[in-house]
């Protein structure tokens, strides 16, 4: 399975051995692969949360005004700038605030 490495503000996809595969995007503060390894959730420096394919292709913007985003099963937990945590579907649909 592949893994994500933050290299400065760039999100890189790497093999288990550490060898470089591709750059997913830049201007990011955090990123995480889902459990199947085919989707990447990226928190950008401007506060937007993007969903991308493993190839780096943009799928959609999930939300904005965020400091971090992580996969929680098939959903996405987004930490907002005000400290609240929103649970959202991969489609970006709001589920609830925790």
Helices and strands as residue ranges (DSSP letters): E 3-7, E 10-14, E 20-25, E 28-33, E 39-44, E 49-53, E 58-63, E 66-72, E 75-80, E 85-88, E 94-97
